[in-house]
């Protein structure tokens, strides 16, 4: 799938109108995406993320949740602080 809209750094909308909230630790990666970037959505088992968006050109992946969901802020903050 290609990117339909990515005007907010933490939300990406793909063709087909699926919207995803990007993991705070992965936002820098997504800022390099172009509208032509081909992405695959994959279900994953992760502490916070339900899915991953995988860049088909280089295999890089970012963790995401549905755009209308909220991150469990205290748990994510603790996770990020641990590195």
N, C-alpha and C positions, 0 to 999 in steps of 0.2 A: 504494500500500500504506500501511497505517497502522502505527503503532508498537505492538508487542505488549508490549515491555519495554524500559525505559531507566533502570534503577536504578543503573548505574555510568556515570559521565560519559563514559567512553571507549568503551563498547560499547552498541550499539543492536540490538535484535531486532525484526524486522518480522513482520507477519502472514505465514504460510507458513514461519515459523521460520528465515528467513535471518538470520544474525548478522554484524554489521560492526564493525570497529575503526575509530574515528574519528581522523582526522589530528589530532595535537596542536594544530596551529594553528587548527583549526576547532571545537574543543570548545565554546567560548563560544557559537557559533551554535546548536549542538544543545541547549544548556540551555534555550533559549526554546521548543523544540518541545513540543507537547501530544500526548496520545494520539490526538487527532483530526487531527493534522497528516498530510496526504496527501503521501507521498514516492514518487518514481520512482527506480529504480535504473538507472544508465546506465554502460556500460563506457567508460573514458576512457584516453587515452594521457598518462601523467604520470610523472614521475621516480620516485615512490614509491607512488602510489595506483593501484589497478587499476580502481576504480569511483568514481562520485559518487552521493550521495543528493541529489536535487533536490526542494526544497519546492515543491509545486505551487501554493501560494497566492501566493508572491512571487518564485519563480524562483531563490532563493538555493540554493547548492550547497556541499556539503562533500565532501572527499576521504576515501575509506575503503578498507580492505582487509578480506579475510575475517577474522572474529574470531579464528580459530585461528592466524593468521599473526602474525609479529612484524615490527615496523619495523626497518629497518637503522639502528640507533641512531646510529652515528657519522656516517653520511651525512645523516640527518635533522637532527641537531644542527648540523652545518655549514650546512645549507640554512636552518635557522631563524635562525642567527646572521647570515647574510647579509641577512636581511630579506626 
